[in-house]
Every structure is written in structure tokens, then in C-alpha cells.
Amino acid sequence: MIELGPSSRLLTKSAMQKSLNVQNQEEYISFALGLPANEAIPLTLIQRSANYYNNGSAIQYSPPLLKLKTQIKELVKQRGINCDEEEIFLTSGAQQGISLLTRLLHNKSRIIITEELVYPGFLQIAQSLEANIITISSCYHTGIDLNMLEEKIKASQTKPSLIYTVIDGNNPLSLSLSLKKRKKLVSIAKKYEIPILEDDPYGFLCYQQEQLPALKAIEQDYVCYIGSFSKVIAPALRVGWIIAPKYIIPKLSMLKESTDIDTATFSQRIIYKFIDGGYFEDHLTKVKDLYREKRDLMLSCIKTFLPPSTKCIVPQNGIFLWIELDNTIDTEKLFQEALKKKVIIIPGNAFAVPQKTTKDKNIANNCIRLNFSFSNYEDIEEGVRRIGLAL
């Protein structure tokens, strides 16, 4: 038998991976995963963009597509970011970007800071590096506790490697930070010279007229920004990007080469032609209109079918609702009851960073995260009704 290293103990299936086991069974309604709607994927336009390339050179090994970097440079101006192509690094999806940056920035003798409820994909990366993770409390309505953040930085015996955060359409809390908190967060990072890893998969999915700036727009030197086309065009194309200081880019390139040698350049070419053909802005508007309607429908169904004590905010960005139920509800048990009624949810504590004390292990035990983008209108109504029955 092959002997595995010590970090293998930490590599266990997440609640997300377990949900995939039943996600594709047609009789189930799933609110579990962060999937875009099938009807929102512009398949015909993607095919048209792909058909432009009719020779083998398009699917050969090739360097990252500079023309796509130029397009991204223009797109991120919507997030308030001004950058050069030399600061943009193309990745195979946002997850790879998170992994590369975390591996590059983290020093084993130091710590990583994140919120106590966090995207499991980041947590798995941090655990695989055997990182010492310091968690910061978050209000379900206003986000990360910045006073606690500064206190824990001051109390730390070593300077943290990085701060990981999702500030727009936070996963799992679904909230977006106020401008005041964004400015304070980057001021803390700059004061203590700690890089922020800004994960922004939902920044372009903004459902109101006012678009608050990304952290990268506020602070250039201490923020590394990660974006992706997965939620706004198609996940399987696996095209994302990092915006970071120029001196970091060569290091990222070497690290990426050791991981997968080359980028998914054919997918990059498809997205380049998609944007070059003038399809992107109209498509994005349609997607936002669709998801806004689905969000509002799910909120209405929650008021109709769930108890009056149920709490949730109206998310300004993203594809999730964070639901706070009565504190007597154990949502791990609710998850099992909902499965019996063939609806899939994710319990809130599935997003909690593992803690040592029993008290801390009860974080978000009465909460669930629901995805509103994937299901059709009928399934949204029926699925929330079934959750009400399960309760």
C-alpha cells in the first residue's frame, strides 16, 4: 500500500462534492451548487465563436492569448480597476487562480486569515498546505468584523501570509460589503502589509444600478484580484484571470507551468471571439435580468412557505441566498429531511472552518445556503415549498 503524506488526512469530500452525487438525478430539485442556469449559457454564440477557428494551430500548445488580456483590461473597468496587460495572468478558472496565489503567498511558518464561514474550495487549498487558519467573525447582514480582524493581526506572533475574502455576493453569506468597510479593509491590509486575495466570481452579476468598486480598485499594491468567466459565460470553458503586481506574474507563470504546463488557450480563443463579436454586454444584461427575477421569486417563496421567523437579506450580487432559521433548527437534520422530499440544500455549518471548541463548532447550525440561479421558476417554487414541509 502506498503511504500518503500527512496532509492527506485533511483531504475529505466536501458537502459540495457529496451533493454532486445526486445533483444530476432528475427527480431532485437542487439548490446546493453554484451553477449558472442552463438557459443562461449562450451555447449558440459559443459554437459560433468556436467555428471561427478551422485549423489545428488553434488547439496546439500556445502562449496565453494577449488579445484576451486586453479585453479583460477593459472589462474590469466596470469593477473600477485600471491595470495593464502585464498585470493580468490567465488561469484555468478562478479555482486555479486561488490555488496558485495561495501557494505563492503562503509561508508554512505563518498563518492565513479568512472569515469563519468561507468558500469550501479555498478552505481545501489552505488545509492542503497545512496552514494555520485564523478566522474572523462575520455579521450575516454587514459582513466581516474589521475590529476583530485588526485585533487578531496585532495579537498574532507572526505576520499573516494573506487575507482571503469575497466582498460581492459573498459565498456563502450572499452579502456585499459597504464602501466604508471596503476602504477600512484595504487600509488594514496596507497598514500591516498583508496581501488580500480578493475572489470576485460574482462582481459582474450586480442587480442594482450602483456598482461598488472592487478592493483592487481601491488599493493596487496589497490586493491580488481573481476573476472568472464561469458564472457569466460558461463554467466548462475554464477561463479565469489574476490581476496582481507585475513582479508577481513571472512567479505565477512558473508555478502554473509546474501544475498544468499550459493554459486552456482554445477556450481563451472562444471567449475572445465571443467578446470581440460584441455579444458579451447584451448577454450579461440578459443573465442579470434572469437571475434578478429568480432571486425575487425565491425571496417571495421563502415568505410564503417558510416560518415568519426566517431571516435573509436581498443580495445585491451573486447567485445565493443565506437563510437564517429559528435557532432551534438543526440544518444538518433538515438537510436529511429535505433529501427525503427530493430537494437538496447545503447546511450552513458546511462552510465553517473547523474549530477546536464545541461552542465554535455550532457556527451557522441554524442556517442554510440556497442557490437561485440554476433551477427553473417552477422548481424554485416547488423546492422552497418542500423545504417548508421538511421544516
C-alpha positions in Angstrom: 0.0 0.0 0.0 1.3 3.5 -0.9 1.9 5.6 2.2 0.3 9.1 1.9 1.7 12.3 3.4 0.3 13.9 6.5 -1.7 16.5 4.5 -3.8 13.7 3.0 -5.7 13.4 6.3 -7.2 16.8 5.6 -8.4 16.0 2.1 -12.0 14.8 2.6 -15.1 15.2 0.4 -16.8 18.5 0.9 -20.6 18.9 1.2 -20.5 20.3 -2.4 -18.9 17.1 -3.7 -21.3 14.9 -1.9 -24.2 17.0 -3.4 -22.9 16.2 -6.9 -23.8 12.6 -6.3 -27.5 13.4 -6.5 -27.3 16.7 -8.4 -27.8 15.0 -11.8 -30.7 12.8 -10.8 -33.7 14.4 -12.5 -36.2 13.8 -9.7 -34.3 16.0 -7.3 -34.5 19.8 -7.1 -31.1 21.2 -6.2 -30.4 24.5 -4.6 -27.0 23.2 -3.5 -24.3 24.2 -6.0 -23.3 27.5 -7.6 -24.3 26.6 -11.1 -25.4 29.1 -13.7 -28.8 28.4 -15.4 -28.6 26.2 -18.4 -30.8 28.7 -20.3 -28.2 31.4 -19.4 -25.4 29.6 -21.2 -25.1 31.2 -24.7 -24.4 27.8 -26.5 -25.2 29.0 -30.0 -22.9 32.1 -29.7 -20.2 29.9 -28.1 -20.5 27.5 -31.1 -20.3 30.4 -33.5 -17.2 31.7 -31.8 -15.6 28.2 -31.8 -16.4 27.7 -35.5 -14.2 30.7 -36.4 -11.1 28.5 -35.7 -10.8 26.0 -38.5 -7.2 24.8 -38.4 -5.1 22.8 -36.0 -3.0 25.7 -34.8 -5.9 26.9 -32.6 -5.7 23.7 -30.5 -1.9 23.4 -30.3 0.3 24.4 -27.4 0.4 28.2 -27.4 1.1 31.1 -25.1 -1.8 32.8 -23.2 -3.8 35.0 -25.5 -2.7 38.6 -25.3 -5.8 39.8 -27.1 -8.0 38.4 -24.3 -5.9 40.1 -21.7 -6.6 43.4 -23.5 -10.3 42.6 -23.4 -10.2 41.8 -19.7 -8.3 45.1 -19.1 -11.4 46.9 -20.5 -14.0 44.6 -18.7 -12.6 45.1 -15.2 -13.0 48.9 -15.6 -16.6 48.0 -14.7 -15.2 46.9 -11.3 -13.3 50.2 -11.0 -10.0 48.5 -11.8 -7.3 50.1 -14.0 -4.5 47.8 -15.0 -2.0 46.9 -17.7 -1.9 43.6 -19.7 1.4 42.9 -17.9 -0.5 42.7 -14.6 -3.1 40.1 -15.9 -2.4 36.4 -15.6 -4.8 33.9 -17.3 -5.8 30.8 -15.4 -7.8 27.7 -15.9 -10.8 29.0 -14.0 -10.9 31.0 -10.7 -10.2 28.0 -8.6 -6.8 27.6 -10.1 -6.2 31.3 -9.5 -7.0 30.9 -5.9 -4.7 27.9 -5.6 -1.8 29.5 -7.4 -1.9 32.7 -5.3 -2.4 30.9 -2.0 0.6 28.6 -2.8 2.7 31.5 -3.9 1.9 33.9 -0.9 1.7 31.4 1.9 4.6 30.6 4.1 4.3 27.5 6.3 5.6 29.3 9.3 2.8 31.9 9.0 -1.0 32.0 9.1 -3.9 32.6 6.8 -6.8 34.8 7.7 -10.3 34.3 6.5 -13.9 34.6 7.7 -15.3 31.8 9.9 -17.7 30.9 7.1 -15.8 30.5 3.9 -16.0 29.1 0.4 -15.0 25.4 0.8 -12.8 25.5 -2.3 -10.5 27.9 -0.6 -10.6 26.0 2.7 -9.5 22.8 0.9 -6.5 24.7 -0.6 -5.5 26.1 2.8 -5.8 22.7 4.5 -3.7 21.0 1.8 -1.0 23.5 2.7 -1.4 22.6 6.4 -2.0 26.3 7.1 -2.8 27.7 10.5 -6.1 29.4 9.8 -7.3 32.3 11.9 -11.0 33.0 11.5 -12.8 36.3 11.8 -16.5 36.6 12.7 -19.0 38.0 10.3 -22.4 39.6 10.7 -24.9 37.9 8.4 -26.0 41.4 7.2 -22.9 43.5 7.2 -20.0 41.1 6.7 -16.6 40.7 8.3 -15.8 42.2 11.7 -13.0 44.5 10.9 -12.3 45.4 14.5 -11.7 41.7 15.3 -9.5 41.4 12.2 -7.2 44.1 13.4 -7.1 42.8 16.9 -6.2 39.3 15.7 -3.5 40.7 13.5 -2.0 42.6 16.4 -2.2 39.6 18.6 -0.5 37.3 16.1 3.1 36.4 16.8 3.8 36.1 13.1 2.6 38.3 10.2 -0.2 36.5 8.3 0.5 35.3 4.7 -2.7 36.6 3.3 -6.4 37.6 3.9 -8.9 35.7 1.7 -12.3 37.4 1.0 -15.3 37.6 -1.3 -16.8 41.0 -1.0 -19.5 41.0 -3.6 -22.2 38.2 -3.4 -20.1 36.7 -0.6 -20.1 32.9 -0.6 -21.8 31.7 1.5 -23.3 34.8 3.1 -24.6 36.4 -0.1 -23.9 39.9 1.1 -21.8 42.7 -0.3 -19.6 44.9 1.8 -20.4 48.6 2.1 -17.9 51.1 0.6 -16.9 52.2 4.1 -15.9 48.6 5.1 -14.1 48.1 1.8 -11.9 51.1 2.4 -11.3 50.1 6.0 -10.4 46.5 5.0 -7.7 47.6 2.5 -6.4 50.2 4.9 -5.8 47.5 7.5 -4.1 45.3 4.9 -1.9 48.2 3.8 -1.1 49.2 7.4 0.1 45.7 8.3 1.5 44.9 4.8 -0.7 41.8 4.4 -1.8 40.9 0.9 -5.6 40.4 0.3 -6.7 37.6 -2.0 -9.8 39.1 -3.5 -12.0 36.4 -5.0 -14.6 38.0 -7.3 -16.7 35.4 -9.1 -19.9 37.4 -8.8 -18.8 41.0 -9.2 -20.2 41.3 -12.7 -23.6 39.9 -11.5 -24.8 43.1 -10.0 -28.5 43.6 -9.6 -28.7 47.3 -8.9 -27.5 50.4 -10.7 -24.8 51.4 -8.2 -21.8 49.1 -8.7 -19.4 49.4 -5.7 -15.7 49.2 -6.6 -13.6 46.0 -6.1 -10.9 46.1 -3.4 -8.3 46.1 -6.2 -9.8 49.4 -7.4 -9.2 51.0 -4.0 -5.7 49.5 -3.3 -3.3 48.4 -6.0 -0.3 47.1 -4.2 -1.8 44.9 -1.5 -4.7 43.3 -3.4 -4.5 40.4 -5.8 -7.7 40.1 -7.7 -9.2 36.9 -9.1 -11.9 36.9 -11.8 -13.6 34.3 -14.0 -16.0 33.9 -16.9 -17.5 30.8 -15.3 -20.6 32.4 -13.8 -21.2 34.9 -16.7 -20.5 32.8 -19.8 -19.9 29.0 -19.1 -18.1 27.1 -16.3 -16.7 24.3 -18.6 -14.6 26.8 -20.6 -12.4 27.1 -17.5 -11.1 30.6 -18.2 -10.2 33.0 -15.3 -7.6 35.6 -14.5 -5.5 37.1 -11.8 -4.6 40.8 -11.6 -1.5 41.3 -9.5 1.6 43.4 -9.2 3.9 42.9 -12.2 6.7 41.4 -10.2 4.4 38.5 -9.1 3.4 37.4 -12.6 6.7 35.6 -13.6 6.4 33.6 -10.3 2.8 32.7 -11.0 3.8 31.6 -14.5 6.5 29.2 -13.2 4.1 27.8 -10.6 1.4 27.3 -13.1 3.7 25.6 -15.6 4.6 23.0 -12.9 0.8 22.4 -12.4 -0.5 22.0 -16.0 2.2 23.2 -18.4 -0.2 25.3 -20.5 -3.4 27.3 -20.3 -6.7 26.3 -22.0 -5.9 28.5 -24.9 -8.7 27.2 -27.2 -11.2 28.2 -24.6 -9.5 31.6 -24.4 -9.8 32.0 -28.1 -13.6 31.2 -27.9 -14.1 33.8 -25.2 -12.0 36.3 -27.2 -14.2 35.9 -30.2 -17.4 36.0 -28.1 -16.4 39.4 -26.7 -14.9 40.6 -30.0 -18.2 39.8 -31.7 -20.0 42.2 -29.4 -22.0 39.5 -27.6 -20.8 39.9 -24.1 -22.6 43.1 -22.8 -26.0 42.1 -24.2 -25.6 38.6 -22.8 -24.6 39.9 -19.4 -27.6 42.1 -19.2 -29.9 39.2 -20.0 -28.3 37.0 -17.4 -28.6 39.7 -14.7 -32.3 40.2 -15.6 -32.9 36.5 -15.4 -31.2 36.0 -12.1 -32.8 39.1 -10.6 -36.2 37.5 -11.4 -35.2 34.2 -9.9 -33.8 35.8 -6.8 -37.0 37.8 -6.2 -39.1 34.7 -6.8 -37.2 32.7 -4.3 -37.4 35.5 -1.7 -41.2 35.6 -2.3 -41.5 31.8 -1.9 -39.5 32.0 1.4 -42.0 34.4 2.7 -44.8 32.2 1.6 -43.6 28.7 2.6 -41.0 29.2 5.4 -41.7 30.3 9.0 -42.2 34.0 9.8 -39.0 34.0 11.9 -36.9 33.2 8.8 -34.3 35.9 8.1 -32.4 36.7 4.9 -31.0 39.7 3.1 -31.7 40.7 -0.5 -28.3 40.0 -2.2 -27.0 42.8 -4.4 -24.7 40.4 -6.3 -24.2 36.7 -6.9 -26.3 33.6 -7.0 -27.0 32.6 -3.4 -29.4 33.3 -0.5 -28.2 32.9 3.0 -31.1 31.8 5.2 -31.2 32.1 9.0 -33.8 29.9 10.6 -35.0 29.7 14.2 -32.1 28.8 16.4 -33.8 25.6 17.5 -33.4 24.2 14.0 -30.5 21.8 13.2 -30.0 22.2 9.5 -27.9 19.0 9.2 -31.1 17.2 10.2 -33.1 19.5 7.8 -30.7 18.5 5.0 -31.6 14.8 5.6 -35.4 15.6 5.8 -35.1 17.7 2.6 -33.4 14.9 0.8 -36.4 12.6 1.6 -38.5 15.2 -0.2 -36.0 15.2 -3.1 -34.7 18.7 -2.6 -31.0 19.4 -2.0 -29.8 22.2 0.3 -26.4 23.0 2.0 -26.4 23.3 5.8 -24.7 26.5 7.0 -22.0 24.7 9.0 -20.7 23.1 5.8 -18.9 26.4 5.3 -17.5 26.7 8.7 -13.7 26.5 9.2 -13.1 23.5 11.6 -12.7 24.7 15.2 -11.3 23.1 18.3 -14.0 24.1 20.8 -17.5 22.7 20.9 -19.0 26.2 21.1 -17.3 27.2 17.9 -18.4 24.0 16.1 -22.0 25.2 16.3 -21.5 28.1 13.9 -24.4 28.5 11.5 -26.1 25.3 12.6 -29.5 27.0 12.1 -28.6 28.4 8.6 -28.7 27.1 5.0 -27.4 28.4 1.7 -29.7 28.2 -1.3 -28.7 28.8 -5.0 -31.4 30.6 -7.0 -29.7 30.8 -10.4 -29.8 27.1 -11.6 -33.4 26.0 -11.1 -36.3 27.0 -13.3 -39.2 29.1 -11.9 -41.4 26.1 -11.2 -38.7 24.2 -9.4 -37.8 27.3 -7.3 -41.4 27.5 -6.0 -41.8 23.7 -5.5 -38.4 23.3 -3.9 -38.9 26.0 -1.3 -42.4 24.5 -0.6 -40.7 21.2 0.1 -38.2 22.8 2.4 -41.1 24.3 4.3 -42.6 20.8 4.6 -39.3 19.4 5.8 -39.2 22.0 8.5 
